[in-house]
Amino acid sequence: MKKILITGAAGFLGSHLCDRFIAEGYHVIGMDNLITGDLKNIEHLFKLEHFEFYHHDITKFVNIPGKLDYILHFASPASPIDYLKIPIQTLKVGSLGTHNLLGLARVKNARILIASTSEIYGDPLVHPQTEEYYGNVNTIGPRGVYDEAKRFQESITMAYHTFHGVETRILRIFNTYGPRMRLNDGRVIPAFIGQALRGEDLTIFGDGMQTRSFCYVSDQVEGIFRLLHSDYSLPVNVGNPDEITIKDFAEEIIKLTGTKQKIVYQPLPMNDPLQRQPDITKAREILGWEPKVGRAEGMKITYDYFKSLSTDELLKEDHKDFSNYNN
């Protein structure tokens, strides 16, 4: 039986990856320090023989006894609300955490896939974004802590690949959504749906002409699974190229939820990207992958999930107390 370590296992994407690899017959070791993850995302796995969980911070030394075949590195704050509150922890998990896991992969002779992001392209001057584009990032802006953590993560991963011969894979994730997203994580889908469910007006930052491309979580997980098992070590974009303006998307949400809210406009945050659309030519050619779930279908499932949340969860403004993590 193949054994896989998944960091960030209690997070949105990490928990779906745990489900997929359990279903594929792997022994899954989940690891999370629960700084932004939530055990309720994986509690259904605790009773299973081939799932184990380590409550651990990967910026500290990581040890897994016995053999290890694969590592998926998905530990990191990923929402703007989180990484603006815990900037140093965000930088540490992308640098020290990645270094620790690459060392583990080297010792165990395991293949490691790291979760990078479309944010490494910054506010792009090239559209759509190909893997060859180097990006337009403000290293000292408020978003720089996340962008640069991920850019460094890619660099050290490639260094371990070329210098130590570690088998590495680099995934660049574009906006992904689905059940288990946090309602208060600051990203546009949970923000709009949360506002609709609470009867609030929908807030657009900027003029609403900025674009995003949304990939449903099952499509993203399939892309990750294929990339891990491929022979390709350079970065690969995995996302849905179906682009929509935020204004049009807000109108879709109002229609989906059957609510009558107005759209209100606020100033655009600093360095917020105006365009985000993946070029997935490589994913199509190398992995034979492309998204299958359309936005209407995926958003209905996601909306049904958010509708099922308790009133307490719907009204909760803050995720967690981060006061112990800013060092």
N, C-alpha and C positions, 0 to 999 in steps of 0.2 A: 504494500500500500504506500503510495506517494505521500510525503509529509510536506505541508506548506505552512509557513508563518505569514500571517496577515496582520500588519500593524495598522492602527487606526480602525480596529475591527468593530468597535462599537459606534462608529460614525455612520453616516448615510451610505456612502459607497462601500465602505469596508464591510458593513453588515450584509449587504447584498452579495458581495464577493464570498463571504463565509458561506452563505446559503448555496451559492453556485458550486463551490468546490466540494462542499459536503455532498451535494446531489451528484457530483461527478465521481464520488468514491474516494476522495482524498481524506487523509487525517489532517484536520485543520487546527492550528494553534493560533488563537486570536490574542492580540496584545494591544492594550490601550491604557493610557493614564487617566482617561475619563475627563480630561480637561474640557473638551467639547463634545466627546462621545457620550452615549447614554446606554446603560446596560439593557434597557427595555428593548433595544433594537436587536439584541442577540439572546435574550433570555430563553427563547424557544429552543435554542441549541444546547443549553446547559445539560439537558438530560441525555444527550447523545454520547455514545461510547467514543466516537471519533472526533469529538470537539473538546478542546481544552482552552482555558482562558488565563492569561497572565495580566494582572493589574500592574503595569510597569511603564516607566517613562524611558523611552528609547534614547534620550539624550544622556542617560547613564549607561554603563556597560550592559550589553545584552548577551545572555547566555541561554542557549537551548540545548538540553542534553540529547545525546543520540544523533542519529542521522537527520539531515534536512535536505529536501530536494529543491524547494522553491521558496522565495521570499517575495511578497508583495508589499511594497512600502507605501502605505496610504495614510500614515500618521502626519497630520498637520492641521492647524486651524485653516479653514478654507473660506470662511465668510468674512466680508469686510468688517462687520461689527466685531468679530472675534479678533482678527489680527491687528486691528487698531487698538484694542484693549490690551492685548498680550503680544506686543511687537517683538520683544526679546525672545520669548518662548517660541514664536513663529520662526525667527531666524535660527534658533538653536536646533529645532527639530529638523530643519532643512539641511543644516550643516553638520553639527555633532551627531544628530540622530542618523543621518544618512551615512556618515563615516563609520559609526558603530555597526550598522547593518551590512555595509560593504565588507567590513572586516569579518563579520560572521559568515557572509556568503563565501568569502575567500577560504576561511578555515574549514567550512563544511562542504566546499566544492558544490555550492548551490547556485542555481540561476536566480537572479534578482531583477524584478521589474519595479521601477520607480514611477510614482505618479507625479508627473510634471503638469503643466497647465498652459492654457492659452494666454494666461497673464504674462508669460515670458515675452510675448510680443508687445506688451504695453499698449499704448494707444497707437494702433498700427497705421503706417503710411502706405502699406501694401494691402490690397484687398482682392480676393480672399487671401488668408494667410497660408503660405506654404511652409514646410519645415525648413526650407533654406533661408527664410527671412529672419534676420538677426534681432529685429524688434526695435521699439522706440520707448525706452523705459527711463523714468526719472528715478535714479538710484536713491535720492534723498527725500523724495516725496512721501506722503503718508502711506501709499500703497507699496512703496519700495521694499518694505520689510518682507512682504509675501513674494513679490516678483523676484527679488534678488536671492531669497532663500531657495527658490525653485531653479533659478539660473545656476547658482552655485551647485545645487544638487545634481543638475545635469553634467556640469563640468567634472565634479569629483567622480561621478559614476563612469564617465567616459575615460577618466584617468585610470581608474581601477581596471577597466576593460583593456585599455591599451598597455598599461604597465604591468599589471598582475595577471592578465588573461582571465579575469572574472567574466562569467557569462552574464551580460547585462541587457536589459530592455528598457527603453525610455518612452513613456506614454505621455502625450500632451492632450489633456482632457479639456474639451470645450463644455460650455454650460450644460449640465446634466440635472435632471429633475425626476421626481417620482415619490412614492410613499417613503416615509421615514425622514424626509427633509424636516428641518426644524422651522417652525412657523415664524420664529423671531430671528432668523439668521441674517437678515438684511438683503438677501438676494430677491430678485424681482418677482419670481413666481410665488414663493411663500408670502412675500410682502403684499402683493396684490390680492391673493386669495384670503389672507388674514384680514385685510381691510374690508373686503367684500363680506366675509362672514360676520365681522363685527359691526357692519353697517356704516363703516367710515368711507369717506371719499378716497379714491385711488390717487396716490401721490406719484407723479412723474418728476424725476429730476432732469432739468434741462428742457429742451423743446419737444422731446419725445421722438425726434427723428433719428436718434441713435439706434443701432440695430443689435440684435442678439440672435443666436441660432441655438435652439434647445433640443437636446438629445435625451430620449427617455432612458431610464436607468437600465432596463434589460438589454437594450441595444449597446449601451456603454460596457456593460459587463461582458457581453459576447465579444466585443472588440478587444477587451483586456485579456480574456481567455485565449483568444487567437494570437495576440501579440506575444504573450508569455510563451506559447508553444511554437512560435515562429523561429526562424534563424536570423532575424534582422536586428541589428544592434544600434542603429541610428534612430533618432526620434521619429515617432509616428503620431500624426493628429488623429484623434478619435472624437468625432462629434457629428452633429447633424447639420448639413450645409443649408437647410431650409431657413432662410433669413427673414426676420420680421422686424418692423420698427416697434419701439416700446409703446408708442401711441396706439398703433393697430392692435398690439398685444393686450393693452389695457381694455380696449373695446371688446376683444374676444373674451376676456375674463368677465366683464359685465354681462355679456350674452350667456356665457356658460353658467354663471351663478344665478342668473335671473334677478339680479339686484338692480337698483336704480341710481347707484351712486354717480356723482359727478367725478370728473378727472380734474385734479388740481396740480399746479406746477410749482416746483421749488428749484433753486439754483443747482446746477450740476456740480457734484463734488470734484475736487482737484484731481486731475489725471484719470478721470473716469473714461474708459475707452469709448469712442464714438461708433466704432464698427467692430463686429466680432463675427467672423464667418470662417469655418475651416475649409481649406482645400484638402479633400480626403482621397486624392488620387492614389497616394501611397497605400492607404488602408485598403482601398479597392484592389490594387494590383498585387500587393504583398500578402495581405491577409484574406482576400476574397470577402471583405466585410463592407457592408453599408447599412445604414439604419433601416429598420423595417416598420417601426411604430410611428405613425403620423401624430402631429401635435394634437389634433382633436381627440384621438383615442387616448393618448398618454395623459392629456390634461384632465380628461374625465375621471380616469383612475386616481390621479393625484388629488383632484378636488374631492372625490368620495373619501379618500383617506383623511384629508384635513377636516371634512365635515364630521368624521367619526370621533374627533378629539373632544376631550372634556372641556367644559367652560373654563376651568382653571387654566388649562393649556392654551386655550384660545386667547385668554386675556393676559397671559404671562408676558411681561415686557423684557425682563432680563433673563438670560439663559442661566448663568452661574456667577458665583463670586470668584473673580480672578485675582483677588488681592494677594494670594500666596504664590502666584506664578510669574511675577514680573522681575525675575532675576536670571 
